[in-house]
Amino acid sequence: MPDLERFTPAERWVHRSLALLMGACLLTAFALYYGPVSLAVGHRHAVELVHVWAGYALVVPLLLGLASPAYRRDAGRLNRFSPEDWRWLRSRNRRDGSFGVGKFNAGQKLNAALVSGSVVVLVGTGTLMFWTGLVRLAWRTGATFAHDWVALGLGLLVLGHIWFAVNDPEARAGMRTGRVSERWAEKEHPAWAAGRRGGAPGTGRGRATRR
């Protein structure tokens, strides 16, 4: 079966850039907050600076990606939750062929929303923590509490994302090369696969869909 183009070079560049910057943020956070690692690494101020500026840099690939029409279309897809997506989340048989999953399933949309929201909260609270003269102590204390717990949640979310990627080589290939097999697309994202080949899911015929 032929391959289908899933991600453009611009989209893959954004994903890789975010992955590197997010990895830098999480690793430096671990070095700052976990005592044994902090002592082993040393250079706390340098680690803190890498953490802060890697965090601010997270928005750069997201903004540059907007120059790509394909990236903007996929951002729109990730931002839309349909009744079918809610059904998908509630179901235990998500791959039984009864769901018209588009390019992104509900789990991927939810992951994107949680990561985006977490980044906004972390950048905001991190700013209050780093530039201590901006607000009074009570606000900085609250910001530190929120920053720590949201960072922990984001770290777990990233680990979950990596776990799913490790267990789906075809999805990894799609992000690495930009292409996936039609067989995989028909199984995991049938509505999107049908749209790519101009047919209805499982038939190869019918109207195309942009989902």
C-alpha positions in Angstrom: 0.0 0.0 0.0 1.3 3.5 -0.8 2.6 5.9 1.8 0.7 9.1 2.8 2.3 12.4 3.6 1.4 13.2 7.3 3.7 16.1 8.3 5.6 18.7 6.3 9.3 19.6 7.0 8.1 22.8 8.8 5.9 20.9 11.1 8.6 18.3 11.9 11.1 21.2 12.6 8.6 22.7 15.1 8.1 19.4 16.8 11.9 18.7 17.1 12.7 22.2 18.3 10.0 22.0 21.0 11.2 18.5 22.0 14.8 19.8 22.5 13.7 22.9 24.4 11.2 21.0 26.5 13.9 18.4 27.3 16.3 21.2 28.4 13.6 22.7 30.6 12.7 19.4 32.3 16.3 18.2 32.8 17.5 21.5 34.2 14.4 21.6 36.5 15.3 18.1 37.7 18.9 19.3 38.4 17.6 22.4 40.3 15.1 20.6 42.5 16.5 17.2 43.2 19.3 17.6 45.7 21.7 14.8 44.8 21.6 15.8 41.1 21.9 19.4 42.0 25.0 18.8 44.1 26.6 16.5 41.4 26.0 19.1 38.6 26.9 22.2 40.5 26.9 25.6 38.7 23.4 26.3 39.9 23.2 29.8 38.5 24.2 28.6 35.0 21.7 25.8 35.2 19.0 28.2 36.3 19.8 30.5 33.3 19.6 27.6 30.8 16.2 26.7 32.4 14.8 30.2 32.2 15.9 31.0 28.6 15.0 27.5 27.3 11.5 28.2 28.8 11.1 31.5 27.0 12.4 30.0 23.8 9.6 27.5 23.7 7.3 30.1 22.0 9.8 30.8 19.2 9.3 27.6 17.1 5.5 27.9 17.7 5.5 31.4 16.3 7.8 30.7 13.4 5.7 27.7 12.5 2.8 30.0 11.8 4.5 30.9 8.5 3.6 27.4 7.3 0.0 26.9 6.0 0.1 23.2 6.9 1.1 24.0 10.4 -1.7 26.5 10.7 -4.2 23.9 9.4 -3.0 21.3 11.9 -3.1 23.8 14.8 -6.8 24.4 13.8 -7.5 20.7 13.8 -5.9 20.3 17.3 -8.0 23.2 18.6 -11.4 21.6 17.6 -13.1 19.0 19.7 -16.1 17.3 18.1 -18.8 15.1 19.6 -16.9 12.2 18.0 -13.8 13.1 20.0 -15.8 12.9 23.3 -17.2 9.5 22.2 -13.6 8.4 21.5 -12.4 9.4 25.0 -15.3 7.6 26.7 -14.9 4.4 24.7 -12.8 1.4 25.6 -12.8 0.1 22.0 -11.2 3.0 20.2 -9.8 1.0 17.3 -12.8 -1.1 16.4 -13.4 0.9 13.3 -16.6 2.7 14.5 -14.9 6.1 15.1 -14.2 8.5 12.3 -10.9 9.7 13.7 -9.4 12.5 11.8 -5.7 13.5 11.5 -5.5 13.7 15.3 -7.4 11.7 17.8 -9.0 13.1 21.0 -6.0 12.1 23.1 -3.6 14.0 20.9 -5.8 17.0 21.0 -6.1 16.9 24.8 -2.3 16.4 25.1 -1.7 19.5 22.9 -4.2 21.6 25.0 -2.6 20.5 28.3 0.9 21.1 27.1 0.1 24.6 25.7 -1.8 25.6 28.8 1.1 24.3 31.0 3.7 26.3 29.1 1.7 29.5 29.5 1.3 28.9 33.2 5.0 28.0 33.6 6.3 31.0 31.7 4.1 33.3 33.7 4.9 31.9 37.1 8.6 31.5 36.1 8.8 35.2 35.2 7.5 36.2 38.7 10.0 33.8 40.3 13.0 35.0 38.3 12.4 38.7 38.4 11.7 39.0 42.1 11.0 42.7 42.1 7.9 42.4 39.9 5.5 41.5 42.7 5.3 41.1 46.5 6.5 38.0 48.3 3.0 36.5 48.8 2.5 36.5 45.0 6.0 34.9 44.4 5.2 32.2 47.0 2.0 31.4 45.1 3.8 31.5 41.8 6.4 29.0 43.1 3.7 26.6 44.3 1.9 26.7 41.0 5.1 26.5 39.0 6.3 23.4 40.8 3.1 21.4 40.6 2.3 22.3 37.0 5.9 21.4 36.1 5.5 18.0 37.7 2.3 17.5 35.8 3.9 18.5 32.5 6.8 16.2 33.2 4.5 13.2 33.6 2.6 14.3 30.5 5.8 14.3 28.5 6.8 10.9 29.8 3.4 9.6 28.8 3.8 11.1 25.3 7.2 9.4 25.0 5.7 6.1 26.2 3.0 6.1 23.5 5.6 7.1 20.8 7.9 4.3 21.8 5.1 1.8 21.4 4.0 3.2 18.0 7.0 3.0 15.6 4.8 4.0 12.7 3.8 7.3 14.4 7.5 8.0 15.1 8.3 7.4 11.5 5.6 9.8 10.5 7.2 12.5 12.6 10.7 11.6 11.5 10.2 11.2 7.8 6.8 12.9 7.3 5.2 9.8 5.8 3.1 6.9 7.1 1.8 3.8 5.6 -1.8 3.8 4.4 -2.5 0.7 6.4 -1.5 2.4 9.6 -3.5 5.5 8.7 -6.6 3.5 7.9 -6.4 1.8 11.3 -5.5 4.8 13.5 -7.0 7.8 11.6 -9.5 6.4 9.1 -11.3 9.7 8.4 -8.0 11.4 7.6 -6.8 8.5 5.5 -10.0 8.6 3.5 -9.6 12.3 2.9 -6.1 11.9 1.7 -7.1 9.4 -0.9 -10.5 10.9 -1.7 -12.7 8.2 -0.3 -14.8 7.2 2.7 -13.2 5.3 5.6 -12.6 1.7 4.6 -13.9 2.0 1.1 -11.5 4.1 -1.0 -14.5 6.0 -2.4 -16.6 9.0 -1.5 -16.0 12.6 -0.6 -12.8 13.7 0.8 -12.6 15.1 4.3 -10.3 17.7 5.8 -10.3 16.3 9.3 
